[in-house]
Structures are given as C-alpha cells and as structure tokens.
C-alpha cells in the first residue's frame, strides 16, 4: 500500500482490508477500488501487496474465501470476514486509536 509519502505502518493494510470486509464478501480488486474511492485515491494498494496480505489473513483464520462471479461476470475469489477476523479488526482499531492519539499529542503545540 502506498500513499503520496510511501509505505504505511505495518499491519495497517490488514486492518483496512478487514474493515472493507465488514460490508460483505469482496474480491481483491473490489477491496482495492473501495480503499481508493473512499480515500480520494490517497491510498493505493497494488496487487503485490493486496494478495499476499489476503493469503496471510486467510492462513491466520481472519478471512475465508470462495470462488464466485464478479460484477463483470469473471471468475474471482471472494473473501469473507470470520468471527476471528472481526475480533482482530476490533483489536487493530483500538491499537490504531491509541497510536494516533499519541502522535496527535506530540504534534500539538506546547
């Protein structure tokens, strides 16, 4: 995943993917499109980052996958959030909130 400034923190991509999947099953390209759309294309995820992350998450039990048909009638693997994935998302969001609050405190004028 890249921004205009480079790589995001480790684990951020997984958190964002899990968040996308709370809306229902999606294939990898649809996840990528959603992230780009909602961030005004500030976040762009390439295939070389997206699919390894999806495979890691599946091995961890956070998501499952099944073959289906995409919007343009092509065969695609759709990913679904598991209960373990939902717990992981909640933990990641809490950790992100603590981190961003800490950074905000440092950035505040003295």
N, C-alpha and C positions, 0 to 999 in steps of 0.2 A: 504494500500500500504506500502510496506517496502523496505528499502534499506539495505545495509550491516550495516548501522548505526541506523536503526529504522524508526520511523514514519517521514513522510514529513509534511510540513506545511499544516494546514487546508485549504481546497479549492484547493489544488494542484491537487488532483485526478480528481475533476470535470473538471478543465482546461485541463488536459491531455486527458480525455475522449472526451471532446468537440473537441479537436484538431484531435483526431483519426477519429471522425465522419465527419470531413471536407472532407475526402476521399470517403465518401459514406456510405450507411447503413451497419451496422455491428451488429453481435450478441455479447453478453458479452464476451464469450470465445475468439472470434476473436480480440476484443479490448485488452484483456489481453495479448494475444500472440503478438500482434503488439507492445505493450509497452515493453514487454520483449525483443523482437527481436531488435528493434531499439536502445535500451539502453544496449545491450550486457548482458541482464539479471541482470543489476544493479537494475532496478525497477521491482518488482514482486508484482502483485496485487492478493490477494486471493478473493474467492467468497464472503466471509463475509464482504469485503469492496466494491467490484465491484457492486454487485446487489443492496445493499441499496443506493449507490450513484446514480445508474441509476434510481431507483424509485424516489429519491428526485428530480433529474433533470427533470424527466417526470412531476412530480407534479408542478414544477416551470415553466413548459412550454418551457424548453430549448431543449427538445427532444420529439419525438413521437416514438411509437413502433407499430409493426405489426408482426404477425406470418408469418413465411416462412420456407424454407428448407435450411439447412446448406450445406456446401461443402460435407459432408458425408451423405447427404440425410436424416438428422434428423430434426425434427421439432424444430425451435428455434425462439426466439423473436428478431427481428432486430430493432435496434434503428437508428433514423434519426435526424439530426440536424435541428432545426427550425430557422426562422429568429431571434427570441428572443435568441436562443442559440448562434447564430453567434455573436450577439451583446455582450452577456455575455462573450464569448471567447475573443473578442477584448478588453473588459474592464479588464478581468483577466490577459491577456498577458501584457497589459500596467502596471497594478499594479505589476506583477511579475518583469517586467523590472526595474521599479523604485526600488523595493526591492533589486533585485540582484545587481544593480548599487551601492546602498547604502552600501551593505555588502562588495562589492569589494573595495570601498573607505576605509572602516575600515581596510581591510586586507592589503592594500598597505603599504609598508614601509614608515616611516615618513621621 
